[in-house]
Amino acid sequence: MKKIVYLGVIIGLMVSCAMQTELASRQGYLADHPTIDPKVRDAILAGKLCMGMTEDEVVASIGAPDRINRDTYQFGTRT
């Protein structure tokens, strides 16, 4: 039983640290770009997306993609 409690505490601490790192990264991006629209600024701080975001704003909000799917067909590459 104690092992489960300890495991839960450790996982909770790890998640909390990751969330703080993400928030600090978002705040750093916003500090470097003070002219961002308030609607987009709120979305970035919340880790959400909204219409009108640039690619850099999307990456600041939800992070870089783990992978990009590029399928190649006889007519070209679809991304």
SULQUI-V78763 format. One record per pair of residues at least 24 apart in sequence whose ideal C-beta (glycine too) atoms are under 8 Angstrom apart, sorted by the first residue. I is the first residue (numbers start at 1). J is the second residue. If there is no record, write none. Layout:
I_J + I_J
//
This chain:
22_47 + 22_63 + 25_60 + 26_60 + 26_61 + 29_56 + 29_60 + 30_60
//
